[in-house]
């Protein structure tokens, strides 16, 4: 396989990542409406911790080929941070 072919595959994956993040953002917006209607706090530390733990558990399935746990933690902290922005009212 040539380098350009591999890069095209990476480009497709990158596009899919963005699409999934957009879908996640839309779901966070829906959650925001529910939280607002029930007078719930935007920041829910227990849920955020759970999300990061689930991501790390998923990552562990890759064994020695897994991504860095620090990377996973930082990535999901940023994703959560973006979700909080969407949930501001």
Secondary structure, DSSP 4 states (H G I P E B T S, - for coil): --HHHHHHHHHHHHHHHHHHHHHHHHHHHHHHHHHHHTT--S--HHHHHHHHHHHHHHHHTTGGGPPPHHHHHHHHHHHHHHHHHHH--
